[in-house]
Each structure stands twice: as C-alpha cells, then as structure tokens.
Amino acid sequence: MPRQQLEKSLRYQEDGNVHLDFHGAVNTTIDFIVERYGIEVLHEIFAKVGKDVYRDLRQHMLDGDPDEMVRHWRHFFDRENADYDIAVGEDEIVLTVRRCTAYHHVAKIAPAVSPYFCDQTSKVNEAIAEGSAYRIDTEITGPGACRQVIRRRA
C-alpha cells in the first residue's frame, strides 16, 4: 500500500479498540490547558489539530469535497455506537448527534465534563473548513448532543 494511502487509512479509518477512557484524558487535558494557559491557547491547539492532524480531511474541503467529512463522521460515530444521523441535502449536510458516546462516558468517569469539552469539535471543524468554500457550524443542543452543519459560504 502506498505510504499516502496507508497514512490516510491509519489516521482516519482505524478499527482497533480505543478505550473510551481516552476521552476522559482529553477532558482532564482540556481543563489543565485552560487553567494553566487560557482558552485562547486551547483554541489554538484545536485549530492546529484541525489543520495538521486532519490535513487530509481539510484538503478534501479545500478541494470542494465535503463527502470525506461525512465518511469520517460515519466511521467514528458508528465505531463508538453514538446515537446520530446524517442528512445530506442539496444545500447542506447536517450531522445530528443525539447522544455523544465520548461526552456521556466522561460524564460517568470524571468529576465533571469540562465546559470546554465540545470546543474540540467546534474548533477542529472550523479549522478543517477554514479557507474552503464551506463552513462547518456546530450548535450544542444539550449535554452530549449537537448539530454540525456543513454549508457553502455565502
């Protein structure tokens, strides 16, 4: 398998078991960064994740192809057995997450879910879409629930 294809498959389609406690570690790290360095630094880190870690997704968005983001969402939300659906329309793509497995697992194992926990979704999404013909808007609709919408920029 060519290296570029292998990197993509390892980065975005891994199937191995990722322990849900990983999300707990992320929750603790988020609070540590905000307390020590501030929310701006946390958002800079998430922007770098969107641009660097998810560079392939970002390149698809820059190339005008939001379908790769849909495949990414399906893979990871299926993998974690989230309660979600995706509606692909002519003018927008809407991901509705009714129960985010990561959020609810953290709520079970941590003293509290960080008030910035969902910033990882909104800020990474914004960075993935930055400079592309699309934007990704994230609306938190409840504890462990959100609506993420991809639509063309005006």
TORPA-4810 file (N, C-alpha, C, O; in nm, 3 decimals):
<nodes>
NODE_1_0.086_-0.118_0.000_0.000_0.000_0.000_0.090_0.124_0.000_0.182_0.132_0.081_M
NODE_2_0.065_0.221_-0.090_0.146_0.344_-0.091_0.136_0.415_0.044_0.033_0.410_0.112_P
NODE_3_0.246_0.483_0.081_0.253_0.548_0.212_0.138_0.646_0.234_0.079_0.648_0.342_R
NODE_4_0.105_0.727_0.134_-0.003_0.826_0.149_-0.136_0.756_0.181_-0.210_0.803_0.267_Q
NODE_5_-0.165_0.647_0.112_-0.287_0.573_0.139_-0.284_0.511_0.278_-0.385_0.512_0.349_Q
NODE_6_-0.169_0.457_0.317_-0.155_0.397_0.448_-0.175_0.501_0.557_-0.246_0.474_0.655_L
NODE_7_-0.115_0.620_0.542_-0.133_0.726_0.642_-0.280_0.760_0.656_-0.330_0.777_0.767_E
NODE_8_-0.348_0.772_0.544_-0.490_0.806_0.549_-0.568_0.698_0.621_-0.651_0.728_0.707_K
NODE_9_-0.542_0.573_0.588_-0.620_0.467_0.650_-0.588_0.456_0.798_-0.678_0.430_0.878_S
NODE_10_-0.465_0.475_0.837_-0.431_0.468_0.978_-0.486_0.587_1.055_-0.530_0.573_1.169_L
NODE_11_-0.485_0.701_0.993_-0.527_0.821_1.062_-0.679_0.831_1.074_-0.729_0.873_1.178_R
NODE_12_-0.751_0.794_0.971_-0.894_0.823_0.969_-0.986_0.702_0.974_-1.105_0.717_0.998_Y
NODE_13_-0.934_0.583_0.953_-1.021_0.467_0.944_-0.978_0.354_1.036_-1.016_0.239_1.015_Q
NODE_14_-0.899_0.385_1.138_-0.852_0.277_1.224_-0.970_0.205_1.288_-1.072_0.265_1.321_E
NODE_15_-0.952_0.075_1.305_-1.060_-0.007_1.358_-1.029_-0.069_1.493_-1.115_-0.130_1.554_D
NODE_16_-0.907_-0.053_1.539_-0.869_-0.112_1.667_-0.948_-0.051_1.782_-1.009_0.055_1.768_G
NODE_17_-0.947_-0.120_1.894_-1.021_-0.074_2.010_-0.950_0.046_2.073_-0.835_0.036_2.114_N
NODE_18_-1.018_0.158_2.081_-0.970_0.274_2.154_-1.053_0.280_2.280_-1.175_0.294_2.275_V
NODE_19_-0.986_0.271_2.392_-1.059_0.270_2.518_-1.129_0.404_2.538_-1.070_0.509_2.516_H
NODE_20_-1.253_0.400_2.577_-1.330_0.523_2.595_-1.269_0.616_2.700_-1.297_0.735_2.700_L
NODE_21_-1.187_0.562_2.790_-1.123_0.648_2.889_-1.029_0.749_2.826_-0.989_0.847_2.890_D
NODE_22_-0.992_0.727_2.699_-0.915_0.828_2.625_-0.987_0.962_2.632_-0.924_1.066_2.648_F
NODE_23_-1.118_0.960_2.620_-1.195_1.085_2.624_-1.185_1.150_2.762_-1.188_1.273_2.774_H
NODE_24_-1.174_1.069_2.865_-1.154_1.123_2.999_-1.021_1.194_3.010_-1.011_1.300_3.073_G
NODE_25_-0.917_1.136_2.950_-0.785_1.200_2.949_-0.791_1.333_2.873_-0.729_1.431_2.915_A
NODE_26_-0.863_1.335_2.763_-0.879_1.460_2.687_-0.951_1.564_2.773_-0.910_1.680_2.776_V
NODE_27_-1.055_1.523_2.842_-1.130_1.614_2.930_-1.037_1.678_3.034_-1.041_1.799_3.054_N
NODE_28_-0.954_1.596_3.100_-0.861_1.646_3.201_-0.758_1.739_3.138_-0.723_1.842_3.197_T
NODE_29_-0.709_1.704_3.020_-0.610_1.786_2.950_-0.669_1.922_2.912_-0.603_2.025_2.924_T
NODE_30_-0.793_1.922_2.865_-0.859_2.047_2.830_-0.862_2.141_2.951_-0.825_2.257_2.940_I
NODE_31_-0.907_2.090_3.064_-0.914_2.174_3.184_-0.775_2.222_3.226_-0.760_2.337_3.267_D
NODE_32_-0.676_2.135_3.217_-0.539_2.174_3.254_-0.491_2.290_3.165_-0.438_2.389_3.216_F
NODE_33_-0.509_2.277_3.036_-0.462_2.381_2.943_-0.533_2.513_2.969_-0.469_2.618_2.973_I
NODE_34_-0.665_2.509_2.989_-0.739_2.633_3.014_-0.693_2.697_3.144_-0.671_2.818_3.150_V
NODE_35_-0.679_2.617_3.249_-0.636_2.671_3.379_-0.495_2.727_3.373_-0.468_2.832_3.431_E
NODE_36_-0.405_2.659_3.305_-0.264_2.698_3.303_-0.235_2.806_3.198_-0.158_2.898_3.225_R
NODE_37_-0.296_2.794_3.079_-0.257_2.881_2.967_-0.370_2.966_2.910_-0.343_3.064_2.840_Y
NODE_38_-0.494_2.932_2.939_-0.606_3.012_2.889_-0.678_2.948_2.772_-0.625_2.860_2.703_G
NODE_39_-0.798_2.993_2.753_-0.885_2.938_2.648_-0.830_2.964_2.507_-0.849_2.882_2.417_I
NODE_40_-0.761_3.077_2.489_-0.707_3.108_2.356_-0.605_3.003_2.313_-0.603_2.962_2.197_E
NODE_41_-0.521_2.959_2.407_-0.422_2.856_2.375_-0.491_2.725_2.341_-0.452_2.656_2.247_V
NODE_42_-0.594_2.690_2.417_-0.670_2.568_2.387_-0.725_2.574_2.245_-0.715_2.477_2.170_L
NODE_43_-0.782_2.687_2.208_-0.840_2.701_2.075_-0.731_2.699_1.967_-0.756_2.649_1.857_H
NODE_44_-0.613_2.751_1.997_-0.502_2.742_1.902_-0.462_2.596_1.882_-0.434_2.554_1.769_E
NODE_45_-0.459_2.520_1.989_-0.424_2.377_1.980_-0.528_2.305_1.894_-0.491_2.227_1.806_I
NODE_46_-0.655_2.330_1.920_-0.759_2.263_1.840_-0.752_2.304_1.694_-0.777_2.222_1.606_F
NODE_47_-0.717_2.430_1.666_-0.702_2.474_1.527_-0.587_2.398_1.460_-0.599_2.358_1.344_A
NODE_48_-0.477_2.378_1.532_-0.365_2.302_1.477_-0.405_2.157_1.451_-0.364_2.097_1.352_K
NODE_49_-0.484_2.100_1.540_-0.534_1.964_1.519_-0.614_1.958_1.389_-0.594_1.869_1.307_V
NODE_50_-0.705_2.053_1.371_-0.787_2.056_1.250_-0.705_2.071_1.123_-0.737_2.011_1.021_G
NODE_51_-0.600_2.151_1.130_-0.519_2.177_1.011_-0.410_2.073_0.989_-0.380_2.040_0.875_K
NODE_52_-0.352_2.022_1.096_-0.237_1.934_1.082_-0.274_1.785_1.096_-0.239_1.705_1.009_D
NODE_53_-0.342_1.749_1.202_-0.377_1.609_1.224_-0.478_1.563_1.120_-0.469_1.452_1.068_V
NODE_54_-0.575_1.649_1.091_-0.678_1.615_0.993_-0.653_1.682_0.859_-0.747_1.729_0.793_Y
NODE_55_-0.527_1.687_0.819_-0.492_1.757_0.696_-0.559_1.696_0.573_-0.593_1.768_0.479_R
NODE_56_-0.579_1.565_0.572_-0.644_1.503_0.457_-0.791_1.548_0.447_-0.839_1.582_0.339_D
NODE_57_-0.861_1.547_0.560_-1.000_1.597_0.559_-1.003_1.743_0.514_-1.087_1.783_0.434_L
NODE_58_-0.910_1.820_0.567_-0.901_1.962_0.531_-0.875_1.978_0.381_-0.936_2.063_0.316_R
NODE_59_-0.785_1.896_0.326_-0.757_1.906_0.183_-0.880_1.873_0.100_-0.905_1.938_-0.002_Q
NODE_60_-0.957_1.775_0.142_-1.083_1.746_0.072_-1.176_1.867_0.075_-1.237_1.901_-0.027_H
NODE_61_-1.186_1.932_0.190_-1.271_2.052_0.199_-1.218_2.162_0.108_-1.295_2.229_0.039_M
NODE_62_-1.086_2.182_0.109_-1.025_2.284_0.023_-1.048_2.252_-0.124_-1.060_2.342_-0.207_L
NODE_63_-1.053_2.122_-0.156_-1.078_2.078_-0.294_-1.227_2.078_-0.330_-1.263_2.041_-0.442_D
NODE_64_-1.313_2.121_-0.237_-1.456_2.129_-0.264_-1.530_1.998_-0.245_-1.638_1.980_-0.300_G
NODE_65_-1.473_1.906_-0.165_-1.533_1.775_-0.145_-1.565_1.751_0.003_-1.480_1.700_0.076_D
NODE_66_-1.685_1.788_0.048_-1.722_1.765_0.188_-1.761_1.620_0.217_-1.782_1.584_0.333_P
NODE_67_-1.772_1.536_0.114_-1.815_1.398_0.134_-1.718_1.318_0.221_-1.760_1.225_0.291_D
NODE_68_-1.590_1.352_0.218_-1.493_1.281_0.301_-1.523_1.306_0.449_-1.503_1.218_0.532_E
NODE_69_-1.570_1.425_0.482_-1.606_1.457_0.621_-1.725_1.370_0.663_-1.730_1.323_0.776_M
NODE_70_-1.818_1.349_0.574_-1.934_1.264_0.602_-1.887_1.121_0.629_-1.933_1.057_0.724_V
NODE_71_-1.796_1.070_0.546_-1.743_0.934_0.569_-1.670_0.926_0.703_-1.683_0.827_0.775_R
NODE_72_-1.596_1.029_0.736_-1.524_1.035_0.863_-1.623_1.031_0.980_-1.607_0.953_1.074_H
NODE_73_-1.725_1.116_0.974_-1.827_1.118_1.080_-1.890_0.980_1.096_-1.899_0.928_1.207_W
NODE_74_-1.932_0.920_0.986_-1.999_0.788_0.993_-1.908_0.685_1.057_-1.951_0.608_1.143_R
NODE_75_-1.783_0.683_1.015_-1.690_0.583_1.068_-1.677_0.595_1.220_-1.691_0.497_1.292_H
NODE_76_-1.650_0.715_1.267_-1.622_0.730_1.410_-1.748_0.725_1.496_-1.743_0.672_1.607_F
NODE_77_-1.859_0.778_1.450_-1.980_0.770_1.531_-2.035_0.627_1.532_-2.090_0.584_1.633_F
NODE_78_-2.020_0.553_1.422_-2.057_0.411_1.423_-1.965_0.334_1.518_-2.010_0.251_1.596_D
NODE_79_-1.837_0.363_1.509_-1.737_0.292_1.590_-1.765_0.305_1.739_-1.743_0.211_1.815_R
NODE_80_-1.814_0.422_1.781_-1.841_0.444_1.923_-1.990_0.426_1.958_-2.032_0.462_2.068_E
NODE_81_-2.066_0.373_1.866_-2.209_0.346_1.889_-2.286_0.468_1.937_-2.366_0.460_2.029_N
NODE_82_-2.261_0.580_1.874_-2.333_0.703_1.907_-2.473_0.698_1.847_-2.498_0.627_1.750_A
NODE_83_-2.562_0.775_1.905_-2.697_0.792_1.852_-2.693_0.917_1.765_-2.691_1.029_1.816_D
NODE_84_-2.693_0.897_1.634_-2.676_1.010_1.541_-2.742_0.978_1.408_-2.779_0.864_1.381_Y
NODE_85_-2.757_1.080_1.326_-2.790_1.059_1.185_-2.730_1.172_1.104_-2.696_1.279_1.156_D
NODE_86_-2.718_1.147_0.975_-2.662_1.245_0.883_-2.761_1.262_0.768_-2.802_1.165_0.704_I
NODE_87_-2.798_1.385_0.743_-2.887_1.418_0.631_-2.805_1.495_0.528_-2.755_1.604_0.556_A
NODE_88_-2.793_1.438_0.410_-2.717_1.503_0.303_-2.819_1.566_0.209_-2.892_1.497_0.138_V
NODE_89_-2.822_1.698_0.209_-2.913_1.772_0.122_-2.837_1.845_0.013_-2.714_1.838_0.005_G
NODE_90_-2.912_1.913_-0.070_-2.851_1.986_-0.181_-2.769_2.104_-0.132_-2.663_2.134_-0.188_E
NODE_91_-2.817_2.173_-0.027_-2.750_2.294_0.020_-2.671_2.277_0.149_-2.592_2.364_0.185_D
NODE_92_-2.692_2.166_0.218_-2.621_2.146_0.345_-2.617_1.999_0.382_-2.697_1.918_0.336_E
NODE_93_-2.521_1.969_0.466_-2.507_1.835_0.525_-2.522_1.854_0.674_-2.450_1.934_0.735_I
NODE_94_-2.615_1.782_0.734_-2.643_1.800_0.877_-2.616_1.671_0.952_-2.677_1.567_0.925_V
NODE_95_-2.525_1.679_1.048_-2.499_1.571_1.141_-2.572_1.606_1.269_-2.543_1.709_1.331_L
NODE_96_-2.665_1.522_1.310_-2.737_1.541_1.436_-2.692_1.432_1.532_-2.714_1.313_1.508_T
NODE_97_-2.628_1.473_1.641_-2.582_1.379_1.743_-2.676_1.393_1.862_-2.679_1.496_1.930_V
NODE_98_-2.752_1.288_1.886_-2.846_1.290_1.998_-2.778_1.243_2.128_-2.813_1.286_2.237_R
NODE_99_-2.681_1.153_2.112_-2.608_1.104_2.230_-2.464_1.076_2.190_-2.435_0.977_2.123_R
NODE_100_-2.375_1.165_2.232_-2.232_1.151_2.204_-2.171_1.055_2.306_-2.171_1.083_2.426_C
NODE_101_-2.121_0.944_2.257_-2.063_0.843_2.344_-1.948_0.901_2.427_-1.938_0.872_2.546_T
NODE_102_-1.864_0.981_2.366_-1.749_1.039_2.437_-1.795_1.125_2.554_-1.746_1.108_2.666_A
NODE_103_-1.886_1.215_2.529_-1.935_1.305_2.634_-1.996_1.225_2.750_-1.964_1.249_2.866_Y
NODE_104_-2.083_1.133_2.717_-2.153_1.058_2.823_-2.058_0.964_2.899_-2.080_0.939_3.017_H
NODE_105_-1.955_0.913_2.834_-1.857_0.833_2.906_-1.780_0.921_3.005_-1.758_0.881_3.119_H
NODE_106_-1.738_1.038_2.961_-1.668_1.131_3.050_-1.758_1.169_3.168_-1.711_1.178_3.282_V
NODE_107_-1.885_1.191_3.141_-1.978_1.226_3.249_-1.985_1.116_3.354_-2.008_1.143_3.472_A
NODE_108_-1.965_0.990_3.312_-1.968_0.877_3.407_-1.838_0.865_3.487_-1.842_0.825_3.604_K
NODE_109_-1.723_0.898_3.426_-1.596_0.867_3.491_-1.526_0.988_3.554_-1.437_0.970_3.638_I
NODE_110_-1.563_1.108_3.515_-1.494_1.228_3.564_-1.582_1.301_3.665_-1.704_1.287_3.665_A
NODE_111_-1.518_1.380_3.751_-1.598_1.461_3.844_-1.695_1.554_3.769_-1.806_1.582_3.815_P
NODE_112_-1.650_1.603_3.652_-1.735_1.691_3.570_-1.682_1.689_3.427_-1.563_1.671_3.402_A
NODE_113_-1.773_1.708_3.333_-1.732_1.728_3.195_-1.688_1.873_3.183_-1.759_1.964_3.225_V
NODE_114_-1.572_1.894_3.126_-1.521_2.030_3.109_-1.622_2.115_3.033_-1.683_2.067_2.937_S
NODE_115_-1.639_2.241_3.075_-1.727_2.329_2.998_-1.672_2.354_2.856_-1.743_2.407_2.771_P
NODE_116_-1.547_2.317_2.832_-1.483_2.338_2.702_-1.470_2.208_2.623_-1.408_2.207_2.517_Y
NODE_117_-1.527_2.099_2.674_-1.512_1.968_2.611_-1.556_1.970_2.464_-1.487_1.915_2.379_F
NODE_118_-1.668_2.031_2.435_-1.720_2.032_2.298_-1.649_2.133_2.208_-1.671_2.135_2.087_C
NODE_119_-1.563_2.219_2.267_-1.483_2.309_2.185_-1.393_2.231_2.091_-1.359_2.278_1.983_D
NODE_120_-1.354_2.108_2.133_-1.269_2.029_2.044_-1.341_2.002_1.913_-1.277_2.000_1.808_Q
NODE_121_-1.471_1.983_1.917_-1.548_1.959_1.795_-1.562_2.087_1.715_-1.530_2.090_1.596_T
NODE_122_-1.610_2.194_1.778_-1.636_2.317_1.703_-1.509_2.380_1.648_-1.508_2.424_1.533_S
NODE_123_-1.403_2.385_1.727_-1.279_2.450_1.681_-1.203_2.366_1.579_-1.144_2.420_1.486_K
NODE_124_-1.204_2.234_1.595_-1.141_2.148_1.494_-1.219_2.159_1.363_-1.159_2.170_1.256_V
NODE_125_-1.352_2.155_1.370_-1.434_2.169_1.249_-1.406_2.301_1.178_-1.390_2.305_1.056_N
NODE_126_-1.401_2.410_1.255_-1.374_2.541_1.195_-1.240_2.541_1.122_-1.229_2.595_1.012_E
NODE_127_-1.138_2.481_1.184_-1.006_2.477_1.123_-1.004_2.389_0.998_-0.938_2.423_0.899_A
NODE_128_-1.075_2.278_1.001_-1.080_2.190_0.883_-1.141_2.266_0.765_-1.095_2.250_0.652_I
NODE_129_-1.241_2.348_0.791_-1.310_2.418_0.683_-1.247_2.553_0.646_-1.279_2.609_0.542_A
NODE_130_-1.158_2.604_0.730_-1.100_2.737_0.707_-1.037_2.747_0.568_-0.959_2.661_0.528_E
NODE_131_-1.073_2.853_0.497_-1.017_2.877_0.365_-1.084_2.799_0.253_-1.048_2.815_0.137_G
NODE_132_-1.181_2.716_0.288_-1.250_2.637_0.186_-1.380_2.709_0.146_-1.414_2.814_0.200_S
NODE_133_-1.448_2.650_0.051_-1.576_2.704_0.006_-1.688_2.674_0.105_-1.802_2.716_0.086_A
NODE_134_-1.655_2.599_0.212_-1.755_2.555_0.309_-1.723_2.608_0.448_-1.610_2.647_0.478_Y
NODE_135_-1.825_2.607_0.530_-1.805_2.629_0.672_-1.873_2.514_0.744_-1.965_2.451_0.691_R
NODE_136_-1.827_2.487_0.864_-1.891_2.385_0.947_-1.932_2.454_1.076_-1.848_2.496_1.156_I
NODE_137_-2.061_2.466_1.095_-2.116_2.528_1.216_-2.156_2.419_1.313_-2.217_2.319_1.274_D
NODE_138_-2.122_2.438_1.440_-2.155_2.341_1.543_-2.241_2.408_1.648_-2.203_2.509_1.706_T
NODE_139_-2.357_2.351_1.671_-2.450_2.402_1.772_-2.467_2.294_1.878_-2.508_2.182_1.848_E
NODE_140_-2.436_2.329_2.002_-2.456_2.236_2.113_-2.604_2.242_2.148_-2.656_2.349_2.182_I
NODE_141_-2.672_2.129_2.139_-2.817_2.128_2.160_-2.857_2.070_2.295_-2.975_2.069_2.330_T
NODE_142_-2.759_2.023_2.370_-2.786_1.967_2.502_-2.662_1.897_2.552_-2.562_1.892_2.480_G
NODE_143_-2.665_1.842_2.672_-2.549_1.769_2.723_-2.520_1.646_2.636_-2.600_1.553_2.629_P
NODE_144_-2.405_1.648_2.571_-2.367_1.536_2.486_-2.449_1.527_2.359_-2.467_1.418_2.304_G
NODE_145_-2.500_1.640_2.313_-2.580_1.644_2.191_-2.544_1.769_2.112_-2.519_1.875_2.169_A
NODE_146_-2.540_1.754_1.980_-2.508_1.871_1.897_-2.561_1.851_1.757_-2.610_1.745_1.718_C
NODE_147_-2.548_1.959_1.684_-2.585_1.961_1.543_-2.467_2.025_1.470_-2.429_2.138_1.500_R
NODE_148_-2.410_1.953_1.375_-2.298_2.005_1.297_-2.345_2.017_1.152_-2.396_1.922_1.094_Q
NODE_149_-2.326_2.135_1.095_-2.380_2.163_0.962_-2.269_2.211_0.870_-2.199_2.307_0.900_V
NODE_150_-2.255_2.142_0.757_-2.163_2.186_0.651_-2.248_2.255_0.547_-2.346_2.199_0.496_I
NODE_151_-2.210_2.379_0.515_-2.279_2.451_0.407_-2.181_2.544_0.336_-2.079_2.584_0.392_R
NODE_152_-2.214_2.575_0.213_-2.130_2.666_0.135_-2.128_2.802_0.200_-2.229_2.849_0.253_R
NODE_153_-2.012_2.864_0.194_-2.001_3.003_0.242_-2.076_3.094_0.146_-2.085_3.066_0.026_R
NODE_154_-2.129_3.202_0.198_-2.204_3.298_0.115_-2.109_3.377_0.029_-2.152_3.463_-0.048_A
</nodes>
